[in-house]
Amino acid sequence: MARHWRWFFWGVGAALAAALLVLIFLGYQAPELLLDLANLRYCG
């Protein structure tokens, strides 16, 4: 595998991990925000 592809996948993995951590943090700090988002997605 080319070296730049390995770095690209590491970057994508790090970004996904960071997004997951933010979602977990928001879920603990402000669960009503995530509930509102889910409501809009299902009802809208």
Buried (B, 14 or more C-beta within 10 A) or exposed (E): EEEEEEEEEEEEEEEEEEEEEEEEEEEEEEEEEEEEEEEEEEEE
